[in-house]
Amino acid sequence: MQETKLDPSKWVDAYSDYLYNYTIVKVNDHEVAQDLISETFLAGLKSAANFKGEASERTWLISILKRKIIDHYRKKNSKKGKAEVHINYTDEDAEGAWLEERVSDPFDRTAEDTLENEELGMAIMKCLDTLNDKQATIFKMKTIDNFDTEAVCNEFGITPSNLWVIIHRARTAMAACLEKSWLN
């Protein structure tokens, strides 16, 4: 396999548009996207010695950019007291969903942990049954089955803002139900 060599002098011309289009979808803010791309190029220069040439320059830069986007959301969410970042990504090399959070090792579970997860799952299903049919179906489609907003809105003939009101009310009702039935 032929090794790829880095040529940082061509990065801006060769990759900035691609990186911008990738980033703007993730952050939806022009200035933040530009900052993240600049940080990516700078990090690429700083870590050029670590480039092994096993991937193309663009793929390598995208992997750095993904880290920068995650760091951006981690900082943003840490100000809100949250510790997880959800990113969906698609590029020519890979696609999928990315979830980073501070949790224990999933392979270090005890029988108690497994039982507790099963109990939580059953409690969630019972609480879903307390919602009205439309609210429960919309909640499941959007938050459990990960349907996109447009698909759910088209299915029920509602606007996106109406969808988020329904989701918010369902979450509130679910939280109250879980507090009563599972946490006590």
C-alpha positions as CSV (number, residue, x, y, z in Angstrom):
1,M,0.0,0.0,0.0
2,Q,1.3,3.4,-1.0
3,E,1.9,5.8,1.9
4,T,0.3,9.2,1.8
5,K,2.5,12.2,2.6
6,L,1.2,15.4,4.2
7,D,1.3,18.7,2.4
8,P,0.0,21.4,4.8
9,S,0.6,24.2,2.2
10,K,-2.4,22.8,0.2
11,W,-4.8,22.1,3.0
12,V,-6.8,25.3,2.9
13,D,-7.3,25.2,-0.9
14,A,-7.9,21.5,-1.0
15,Y,-10.0,20.8,2.1
16,S,-11.4,23.9,3.6
17,D,-14.7,23.8,1.6
18,Y,-15.2,20.1,2.4
19,L,-14.4,20.6,6.1
20,Y,-16.7,23.6,6.3
21,N,-19.6,21.7,4.7
22,Y,-19.0,18.8,7.1
23,T,-18.8,21.1,10.1
24,I,-21.7,23.5,9.4
25,V,-24.1,20.6,9.4
26,K,-22.9,19.6,12.9
27,V,-22.7,23.0,14.6
28,N,-25.1,25.2,12.6
29,D,-23.0,28.3,13.2
30,H,-20.7,29.9,10.6
31,E,-18.2,31.4,13.0
32,V,-17.9,28.3,15.2
33,A,-17.5,26.2,12.0
34,Q,-14.6,28.4,10.8
35,D,-13.0,28.3,14.3
36,L,-13.2,24.5,14.4
37,I,-11.6,24.2,11.0
38,S,-8.8,26.6,11.9
39,E,-8.2,24.6,15.1
40,T,-8.2,21.4,13.0
41,F,-5.5,22.7,10.7
42,L,-3.5,23.9,13.6
43,A,-3.8,20.6,15.4
44,G,-2.9,18.8,12.1
45,L,0.3,20.9,11.9
46,K,1.2,20.2,15.5
47,S,0.7,16.5,15.2
48,A,2.0,16.0,11.6
49,A,4.8,13.9,13.0
50,N,2.1,11.4,14.2
51,F,0.7,11.0,10.7
52,K,1.4,7.5,9.5
53,G,0.2,7.8,5.9
54,E,-2.3,4.9,6.3
55,A,-5.2,7.2,5.4
56,S,-5.6,10.1,3.1
57,E,-4.9,13.7,4.3
58,R,-8.6,14.5,4.1
59,T,-9.6,11.4,6.2
60,W,-7.0,12.3,8.8
61,L,-8.1,15.9,9.0
62,I,-11.7,14.8,9.3
63,S,-10.8,12.6,12.2
64,I,-9.1,15.6,13.9
65,L,-12.2,17.7,13.1
66,K,-14.5,15.1,14.6
67,R,-12.5,15.4,17.9
68,K,-12.7,19.2,17.7
69,I,-16.5,19.1,17.2
70,I,-16.9,16.7,20.2
71,D,-14.7,19.0,22.3
72,H,-16.9,22.0,21.2
73,Y,-20.1,20.2,22.4
74,R,-18.4,18.9,25.5
75,K,-17.5,22.4,26.5
76,K,-20.9,23.7,25.6
77,N,-22.7,21.0,27.4
78,S,-20.4,21.1,30.5
79,K,-21.7,24.6,31.0
80,K,-25.2,23.1,31.2
81,G,-24.0,20.3,33.6
82,K,-24.3,17.6,30.9
83,A,-21.7,15.0,30.2
84,E,-22.6,13.6,26.8
85,V,-22.3,14.5,23.2
86,H,-24.3,13.0,20.4
87,I,-23.1,13.4,16.8
88,N,-24.3,11.6,13.7
89,Y,-21.7,11.6,10.9
90,T,-21.5,10.5,7.3
91,D,-18.5,10.7,5.0
92,E,-17.1,8.6,2.3
93,D,-15.1,6.5,4.7
94,A,-17.7,5.8,7.4
95,E,-21.0,6.7,8.9
96,G,-22.8,6.2,12.2
97,A,-23.6,7.8,15.4
98,W,-21.2,8.9,18.0
99,L,-21.9,9.1,21.7
100,E,-19.3,10.2,24.2
101,E,-20.1,10.2,27.8
102,R,-18.6,9.6,31.1
103,V,-19.8,6.2,32.2
104,S,-18.4,3.1,33.6
105,D,-17.0,0.3,31.5
106,P,-20.0,-1.6,30.0
107,F,-18.1,-4.9,30.3
108,D,-17.7,-4.3,34.0
109,R,-21.3,-4.9,34.9
110,T,-22.5,-6.9,37.8
111,A,-25.7,-8.9,38.0
112,E,-27.2,-6.1,40.1
113,D,-26.5,-3.6,37.2
114,T,-28.2,-5.9,34.7
115,L,-31.2,-6.4,36.9
116,E,-31.4,-2.6,37.6
117,N,-31.3,-1.9,33.8
118,E,-34.1,-4.5,33.2
119,E,-36.2,-2.9,35.9
120,L,-35.6,0.6,34.5
121,G,-36.6,-0.7,31.0
122,M,-39.8,-2.2,32.4
123,A,-40.5,1.1,34.3
124,I,-40.0,3.1,31.1
125,M,-42.5,0.9,29.2
126,K,-45.1,1.2,32.0
127,C,-44.7,5.0,32.0
128,L,-45.0,5.0,28.2
129,D,-48.4,3.3,28.7
130,T,-49.6,6.2,30.8
131,L,-49.2,8.7,27.9
132,N,-52.0,9.2,25.5
133,D,-51.6,7.1,22.3
134,K,-50.5,10.0,20.0
135,Q,-48.0,11.3,22.5
136,A,-46.6,7.9,23.2
137,T,-46.3,7.0,19.5
138,I,-44.6,10.3,18.7
139,F,-42.3,10.0,21.7
140,K,-41.2,6.5,20.7
141,M,-40.7,7.4,17.0
142,K,-38.6,10.5,17.8
143,T,-36.6,9.5,20.9
144,I,-36.4,5.7,20.8
145,D,-36.6,4.8,17.1
146,N,-34.7,8.0,16.0
147,F,-37.0,9.0,13.2
148,D,-36.1,12.4,11.9
149,T,-38.3,15.4,12.7
150,E,-39.7,15.8,9.1
151,A,-40.8,12.1,9.0
152,V,-42.7,12.4,12.3
153,C,-44.3,15.7,11.4
154,N,-45.4,14.3,8.0
155,E,-46.8,11.2,9.7
156,F,-49.0,13.1,12.1
157,G,-49.6,16.3,10.1
158,I,-47.9,18.5,12.7
159,T,-45.3,21.3,12.7
160,P,-41.8,20.9,14.1
161,S,-42.6,23.3,16.9
162,N,-45.7,21.2,17.8
163,L,-43.6,18.1,17.7
164,W,-41.2,19.5,20.2
165,V,-44.0,20.6,22.5
166,I,-45.4,17.1,22.4
167,I,-41.9,15.6,23.1
168,H,-41.4,18.0,25.9
169,R,-44.7,17.2,27.5
170,A,-44.0,13.4,27.1
171,R,-40.6,13.8,28.7
172,T,-42.0,15.7,31.6
173,A,-44.8,13.1,32.1
174,M,-42.2,10.3,31.8
175,A,-39.9,11.9,34.3
176,A,-42.7,12.3,36.8
177,C,-43.9,8.8,36.3
178,L,-40.4,7.3,36.7
179,E,-39.8,9.4,39.8
180,K,-42.9,7.9,41.4
181,S,-42.7,4.3,40.1
182,W,-39.0,3.5,39.8
183,L,-37.0,5.9,42.0
184,N,-39.1,5.4,45.1
